[in-house]
Amino acid sequence: MNPVRIITISREFGSGGRTVGREVAERLGVPCYDKELVAKIARESGLAEEFIKENGEYAESANAFLFNWALAAGAGGGSLPVSDRLYVIQHNLIRDLAEKEPCVIVGRCADYILRERSDCMNVFLHADMQFRIDRILRQYGEAPEKPEKFLLDRDAKRRTYYRHYTGRQWGVVQNYHLTLNTAFLGIERCVDMVLEAARTH
Amino acid sequence: MNPVRIITISREFGSGGRTVGREVAERLGVPCYDKELVAKIARESGLAEEFIKENGEYAESANAFLFNWALAAGAGGGSLPVSDRLYVIQHNLIRDLAEKEPCVIVGRCADYILRERSDCMNVFLHADMQFRIDRILRQYGEAPEKPEKFLLDRDAKRRTYYRHYTGRQWGVVQNYHLTLNTAFLGIERCVDMVLEAARTH
């Protein structure tokens, strides 16, 4: 078994994925790519950060096969819709980051993009609705009008995005080495458990 | 958060679920219900242990709604097919066990049956195909003729059984507080991590 160099964190919106990713990275002394990834993609693509945030993990409808055919055929350029070009840029950037140095990567299908690496550990974090609502309230200061609907909508768009670009179903146990309910376990314990799982075997 | 009294372990065939369950129970000093459950069901139902093993977790086809209507309507008796009666007996036995004392329960939809308890932690264990093949070879001494087909078939029947009686999809992250890839993490570390997760919050 290879030592773990890369940890990918997939997560339900509001479950604390970013916080866990950041603390794990800090304790390992490696970079955590989340917002930083958005900034890097913006520099590389010329796209606005807001556009990347909204279109780099969320999608309204799915047609994975067409896109993957295009990717396999080497269509990385101007002929693709802008959301697909964004995926290609993210895809290449995530591969480069993983090659360069140990790191934690939050979201953006990194588990799928790095699926052929044997030094990559994939984590999924989720939580009960009330925990997530309380968390986004604390984090953003004000609630969306219908917080439950907002969260379910975010999950649905992440699910659609993931399916669109990977052909896989989001949140299926077999795609992850470790999944944790952050509401049940608490954020601090989740950080400890991710570190324990990543410890050299 | 209530202290964890009950740990349910769902698992892919050959992933080491029974071993993890047994060691966790031993370290907690509580009973582990796996084979013992089969024996109890046999005593209660008069059915043969072999029949219970084959029909208490595996099903060929699914029709959850019909069965759940029958259950909701209080049909616990002789009018149900024998496989459904077996489920009702397992269902009641698992509820009674959970009520009586802290324990570990392996398989048999216990996560679903105990879903309304707040002192219950649900774990799912899975592993890569090669790990599972090696494990059943070591455990049973001889291989089924096509071990991969054998394992996929067992998984499919557990999935069907679970869907039939719970209306839920088997192996979906949100149904478990913790899921672990035993091949990646190793059995011993999985035992430690389940215990760590069950520690009073």
Chai-1 contact restraints between the chains, C-beta under 6 A:
chainA,res_idxA,chainB,res_idxB,connection_type,confidence,min_distance_angstrom,max_distance_angstrom,comment,restraint_id
A,F124,B,V173,contact,1.0,0.0,6.0,A-B,restraint_1
A,H126,B,V173,contact,1.0,0.0,6.0,A-B,restraint_2
A,H126,B,Q174,contact,1.0,0.0,6.0,A-B,restraint_3
A,G171,B,V173,contact,1.0,0.0,6.0,A-B,restraint_4
A,V173,B,F124,contact,1.0,0.0,6.0,A-B,restraint_5
A,V173,B,H126,contact,1.0,0.0,6.0,A-B,restraint_6
A,V173,B,G171,contact,1.0,0.0,6.0,A-B,restraint_7
A,V173,B,V173,contact,1.0,0.0,6.0,A-B,restraint_8
A,V173,B,T179,contact,1.0,0.0,6.0,A-B,restraint_9
A,Q174,B,H126,contact,1.0,0.0,6.0,A-B,restraint_10
A,H177,B,N181,contact,1.0,0.0,6.0,A-B,restraint_11
A,H177,B,F184,contact,1.0,0.0,6.0,A-B,restraint_12
A,T179,B,V173,contact,1.0,0.0,6.0,A-B,restraint_13
A,T179,B,T179,contact,1.0,0.0,6.0,A-B,restraint_14
A,N181,B,H177,contact,1.0,0.0,6.0,A-B,restraint_15
A,F184,B,H177,contact,1.0,0.0,6.0,A-B,restraint_16
A,L185,B,A197,contact,1.0,0.0,6.0,A-B,restraint_17
A,A197,B,L185,contact,1.0,0.0,6.0,A-B,restraint_18
